Amino acid sequence: MEIENKIWDKNECLSRDELSALQFRRLKDTLSRAGRVPYYREVFQQCGIDPSNINSLSDLKKIPFTNKSDLREHYPLGFLAVDRKDIARVHGSSGTTGKPTFVAYTEADRNLWADLCARFLTAGGLRREHMVQVAFGYGLFTGGFGLHYGIERVGASVVPVSAGNTPRQVMILQDLGADAIICTPSYALQIAEVIEEMKVDINSLNLKFGHFGGEPWTEDMRTRIEQQLNIKAFNNYGLSEIIGPGVSGECICRKGMHIQEDHFIVECIDPATGQEVAPGEYGELVFTSLTKEAMPIIRYRTRDISRIMYDGCECGRTTCRMDRIVGRSDDMLIIRGVNVFPSQIEEAILQVEGVAAHYLIEVDRPHNLDEVTVHVEMQPEFFSDKMSEMQAMRDRLLHEIRVIANISVKINLVAPRSMERSFGKAKRVIDRRVEKGIL
Ligand code: DLL
């Protein structure tokens, strides 16, 4: 698919000096808004910051990080900086603790959010003549509504199917002929699988491209999605605490996701020390919102590991780009002392012909030693009852995982279509050590 380059607004192309000046002005406003939140008021007092009197962007670094635990301790809406009557919408991210983390938007925030989504969708090819099928869940999750309003802001048409009921999803793709699909990457693969099961000719669909996000995925996963759905696949990133989708997204060059720096300041830190890493080095992303009203957030530690690139992009945008997320610092597995991200296992297994992109990593410590079993689903045409063929497949997987992730594991090959599918974010890891209270 040929996509012509189009810039949504001039703030995407500011010089560094212009951008810094804008960020500084907006940071001052944000800090004074944040000063209405009792938590931040106390933090500012403790670190001697007077929001009305900061001198430079680097003053931000004097303020301590905000963590997810801070938001949890102020459940449900303790970080609100506006009157309750000014809330226009509430979303939330599902937490491991059972209670969601709520995030609130004013009318202006909702507007801003639609603009930010429209920007990255435009950068990734969306035009007003397109029809888009949204297969993200609509609900507290920010994916469905966030992208929905972004598409409308572009002027394109939305088919809000929501996640689930995949055969119906395919039928609607066939009947209405959407140009683009929006969902998690793992759900995109599931849609592709059902298209094949339903014996629908992929070329009879009108799909040309897709915007995927909400969970980690690798370049090999992108290749599979593109091949199986016969589309161009774009990556976009965001998190509820910052605004939802719309924090960053890929342009047509697809060399990293442009961070919407006129609305968010990004830092990349060493998760262990909190110190900033050099540009281009991997670290944890930290974001400060610059324009959000209802819940301004200062130096929020995302736990997401990536790197930031400041070199120019051929599309003409001057904003920095973040690489795809390689993992979350709290998803990093330590296996017999070796650090492993689930994305490394994904990268390794997708090198092997015959495996489907469905896998589950199970970690346990049965006899005081960590053991990893990677359950890998096979593609139907490669599934065989010959022991030798299955053993050869296992050996290839072991080899790739050893080379890419530097660990030895057990492989459990499972029958085609036998692993559980999810409509949203796929669960890739079960750590029995955590369940048993060993870690
Ligand atoms: O997942 C927001 C979103 C929805 C982004 C739809 C893009 C598309 P949360 O539910 O709060 O918000 O989860 C945020 O998901 O910290 C990352 O760990 C992960 N994540 C989101 N996008 C990506 C991506 C939404 N493109 C958490 N690549 C984040 C890797 C991603 N991880």
Boltz pocket constraint, residues with backbone or C-beta under 6 A from the ligand:
constraints:
  - pocket:
      binder: B
      contacts: [[A, 92], [A, 93], [A, 94], [A, 141], [A, 142], [A, 143], [A, 212], [A, 213], [A, 214], [A, 215], [A, 216], [A, 217], [A, 235], [A, 236], [A, 237], [A, 238], [A, 239], [A, 240], [A, 241], [A, 244], [A, 245], [A, 246], [A, 302], [A, 304], [A, 324], [A, 325], [A, 328]]
      max_distance: 6.0
